Amino acid sequence: MDNLRGSILMVLAMLGFALEDMFIKQMAGALPTGQILAMLGLGGGIVFAIVCRMQGERLLRRDVLHPMVLLRNAGEVFGTLGYVSAVVLTPISSASAIFQATPLFVTLGAALFLQEAVGWRRWAAIAVGFCGVLLIIRPGMDSFRPASLFAVQGVIFLGIRDLATRRIPKTISSMRLSTYAFAVIVPTGLVLMAVVGDRFVLPGTTDSLRVAGSIVAGVLGYYALVTATRLGDMSHIAPFRYSRLVFALIVGVTVFGERPDAATLFGAAIIVGSGTYAALREGQRRRASLAAAGAI
């Protein structure tokens, strides 16, 4: 039953993130990207800070300077900056498809830097998945969009964020980490505005509603994701992360009139297939390890 609830929550989380992406892309023509980031960070940070205070947690404690917390926040900054830039500058369907490679990057990083055991089958899945990314980006070809590399930046740095999370002490709650994650986006957006030379634009009624919608969708998606990972077995619920791509394709086609070509769809299918296989193999490995430990 926990796996079922976790799977449903994971799908709802991905729906929330897809809606957040939709609102961001809709605002992009009227508001500077840095301002969008700052507003989203401020809104989400306030919501999670209130939740923390309601739970009796102090936000500013010495462990906020823990190296893994700082690394996680850095990954959040550069990863979010990259992915949001990709959503703004490229088709939402292709940006989301490339972003689906994040779990594969996490598996790669865990093997290289955390000394986690990864068998040849998962190494093969990682290689095949990254081939899917290259098929979508198509470097060196006429259809290559340099802005697609922002999505790759998102994959790398949000993967680093997830790897750092594995090494953060359990005494630091998910709610506090979520507060920090949104809070660090505020100065990121302001710095981006200063570097690019953008000025603050007062949102109109429509864009104000979009800002509110993106904050609500992002916060609920983040909370559902955290709850899902705590409820169910990761090997069971992880494949449902790829529902985000389905939602992104629906949004891209119906809202923005996108028409993903065959290569993009094929590349996306490769990424989803390899990522799902890697997650299932990870689950089998863990169950085998637990069974072996129980037999001793």
C-alpha positions in Angstrom: 0.0 0.0 0.0 2.9 2.4 0.8 4.3 1.7 -2.7 1.0 2.6 -4.3 0.7 5.8 -2.3 4.3 6.7 -3.1 3.7 6.1 -6.8 0.6 8.2 -6.9 2.4 11.0 -5.0 5.3 10.8 -7.4 3.0 11.2 -10.4 1.3 14.2 -8.7 4.7 15.7 -7.9 5.7 15.4 -11.6 2.4 17.0 -12.6 3.2 19.9 -10.2 6.6 20.4 -11.7 5.3 20.3 -15.2 2.7 23.0 -14.4 5.4 25.1 -12.7 7.5 24.8 -15.9 4.4 25.9 -17.9 3.9 29.0 -15.8 7.6 29.9 -16.0 7.7 29.7 -19.8 4.5 31.7 -20.1 6.0 34.5 -17.9 9.3 34.5 -19.8 8.2 36.9 -22.5 7.1 39.6 -20.0 9.4 39.2 -17.0 13.2 38.8 -16.8 14.4 35.3 -16.0 16.3 36.5 -12.9 13.2 38.1 -11.6 11.2 35.0 -12.1 13.8 33.0 -10.2 13.9 35.5 -7.3 10.1 35.5 -7.0 9.8 31.7 -7.1 12.6 31.4 -4.5 11.0 33.9 -2.2 7.5 32.5 -2.4 8.7 28.9 -1.9 11.1 29.8 0.8 8.5 31.6 2.8 6.1 28.7 2.6 8.6 26.1 3.8 10.0 28.5 6.5 6.4 28.8 7.9 6.1 25.0 7.8 9.4 24.6 9.7 8.3 27.1 12.3 5.0 25.4 12.8 6.9 22.2 13.4 9.0 23.9 16.0 12.2 23.9 14.0 14.9 26.6 14.1 16.0 27.5 10.6 19.3 29.0 11.4 21.4 26.5 13.2 25.1 25.7 13.0 24.6 22.7 10.8 23.5 25.0 8.0 27.2 25.4 7.3 27.7 21.6 7.0 29.8 21.0 3.9 27.2 18.8 2.3 24.5 21.3 2.9 26.6 24.0 1.2 27.3 21.7 -1.7 23.6 20.9 -2.0 22.7 24.5 -2.1 25.4 25.2 -4.7 24.0 22.4 -6.8 20.5 23.8 -6.4 21.7 27.3 -7.5 23.5 26.3 -10.7 21.1 23.4 -11.5 17.9 25.5 -11.2 19.6 28.4 -13.2 20.4 26.0 -16.0 17.1 24.2 -16.1 14.9 27.3 -15.9 17.1 28.9 -18.6 16.4 25.8 -20.8 12.7 26.0 -20.2 12.7 29.7 -21.2 14.9 29.4 -24.2 14.1 26.0 -25.7 11.0 23.9 -26.3 9.7 22.7 -22.9 9.4 19.1 -24.3 13.1 18.9 -25.2 14.2 20.5 -22.0 12.2 18.1 -19.9 13.4 15.1 -22.0 17.0 16.0 -21.4 16.3 16.6 -17.7 15.1 13.0 -17.4 18.8 11.9 -17.5 19.3 13.3 -14.0 18.8 9.9 -12.2 21.3 8.3 -14.5 23.8 11.1 -13.7 23.2 10.4 -10.0 23.9 6.7 -10.5 27.1 7.6 -12.3 28.2 10.0 -9.6 27.4 7.5 -6.8 29.6 5.0 -8.5 32.5 7.4 -9.1 32.5 9.5 -5.9 30.5 7.6 -3.3 32.0 4.2 -4.0 28.6 2.6 -4.5 28.6 -0.7 -6.4 27.3 -0.4 -10.0 27.3 -3.5 -12.2 27.9 -3.6 -15.9 24.2 -3.6 -16.7 23.6 -0.3 -15.1 26.8 1.1 -16.6 25.4 0.1 -20.0 22.1 1.7 -19.1 23.9 5.0 -18.2 25.8 4.9 -21.5 22.7 4.3 -23.5 20.8 7.0 -21.6 23.4 9.6 -22.4 23.3 8.6 -26.0 19.6 9.5 -25.8 20.6 12.9 -24.6 23.0 13.4 -27.5 20.2 12.3 -29.9 18.0 15.1 -28.6 20.7 17.8 -28.5 22.4 16.7 -31.8 25.7 18.7 -31.4 27.3 19.6 -34.7 24.1 19.3 -36.7 21.9 22.1 -38.2 19.2 21.4 -35.7 21.5 21.9 -32.7 20.3 24.6 -30.2 23.2 25.8 -28.0 20.6 26.8 -25.3 19.9 23.1 -24.9 23.2 22.9 -23.0 21.4 24.7 -20.2 19.3 21.6 -19.7 22.5 19.6 -19.5 23.8 22.1 -16.9 20.6 21.4 -14.9 21.2 17.6 -15.1 24.7 17.9 -13.8 24.2 20.3 -11.0 20.9 19.0 -9.8 22.5 15.5 -9.8 25.2 16.9 -7.6 22.5 18.3 -5.3 20.9 14.8 -5.0 24.3 13.2 -4.4 25.1 15.7 -1.6 21.7 15.0 -0.1 22.7 11.4 0.5 25.6 12.6 2.8 23.6 15.2 4.8 23.1 14.2 8.5 19.6 12.9 9.3 19.3 15.5 12.0 18.7 18.1 9.2 15.0 17.7 8.2 13.7 17.7 4.6 11.6 20.8 5.4 14.7 22.7 6.4 16.6 21.6 3.3 13.6 22.6 1.1 13.6 26.1 2.8 17.3 26.5 2.0 16.8 25.3 -1.5 14.2 27.9 -2.3 16.0 30.7 -0.3 19.3 30.4 -2.2 17.4 31.0 -5.5 16.5 34.5 -4.4 20.0 36.0 -4.5 20.7 33.8 -7.6 17.9 35.6 -9.5 19.0 39.0 -8.3 22.6 38.5 -9.3 21.5 37.2 -12.7 19.4 40.4 -13.2 22.5 42.6 -12.2 24.8 40.7 -14.6 22.4 40.8 -17.6 21.3 44.4 -16.8 17.6 43.6 -16.4 15.4 45.9 -14.3 12.5 44.8 -12.1 9.2 44.6 -14.0 5.9 45.0 -12.1 3.9 41.9 -13.1 0.4 42.5 -14.5 -2.7 40.6 -13.2 -2.1 37.6 -15.5 1.6 37.3 -14.7 0.9 37.7 -11.0 -1.5 34.8 -11.2 1.1 32.8 -13.0 3.7 33.6 -10.3 1.2 32.4 -7.6 0.4 29.3 -9.7 4.1 28.4 -10.2 4.8 28.8 -6.5 1.8 26.7 -5.4 2.6 24.0 -8.1 6.3 24.0 -7.2 5.8 23.8 -3.4 3.2 21.1 -3.6 5.3 19.1 -6.1 8.4 19.4 -3.9 6.4 18.3 -0.8 4.8 15.4 -2.7 8.2 14.3 -4.0 9.7 14.2 -0.5 6.7 12.4 0.9 6.8 9.8 -1.9 10.5 9.0 -1.4 9.9 8.4 2.3 6.7 6.3 1.8 7.7 3.8 -0.9 10.6 1.7 -2.1 12.7 3.8 -4.4 13.1 1.1 -7.0 9.3 0.9 -7.2 8.4 4.5 -7.4 11.5 5.9 -9.3 10.1 5.0 -12.7 7.1 7.2 -12.1 9.4 10.2 -12.2 9.3 9.9 -15.9 5.6 10.8 -16.0 7.0 14.4 -15.9 8.0 13.9 -19.5 4.5 12.9 -20.5 3.0 16.0 -18.8 5.7 18.2 -20.4 4.8 16.8 -23.9 1.1 17.4 -23.3 1.9 21.0 -22.1 4.3 21.6 -25.0 1.9 20.5 -27.7 -1.4 21.9 -26.3 -0.2 25.2 -24.7 2.9 26.2 -26.7 2.1 24.5 -30.0 5.4 22.5 -30.0 5.9 19.6 -32.4 8.7 17.4 -31.2 10.4 15.6 -34.0 11.0 11.9 -34.3 14.6 12.2 -33.0 13.6 14.0 -29.9 10.8 11.5 -29.1 13.2 8.6 -29.8 15.9 10.1 -27.6 13.4 10.7 -24.8 12.3 7.0 -25.1 15.9 5.9 -24.8 16.4 8.0 -21.7 13.2 6.8 -20.0 13.9 3.2 -20.9 17.5 3.2 -19.6 16.6 5.1 -16.5 13.7 2.7 -15.7 16.0 -0.3 -16.2 18.7 1.2 -14.0 16.2 1.8 -11.2 14.8 -1.7 -11.4 18.3 -3.2 -11.4 19.1 -1.1 -8.3 16.0 -2.5 -6.6 17.0 -6.0 -7.4 20.5 -5.4 -6.1 19.2 -4.0 -2.8 16.8 -6.9 -2.3 19.5 -9.4 -3.0 21.8 -7.6 -0.5 19.1 -7.6 2.2 18.4 -11.3 1.6 22.0 -12.2 1.8 22.4 -10.2 5.1 19.3 -11.9 6.5 20.7 -15.3 5.7 23.9 -14.7 7.6 
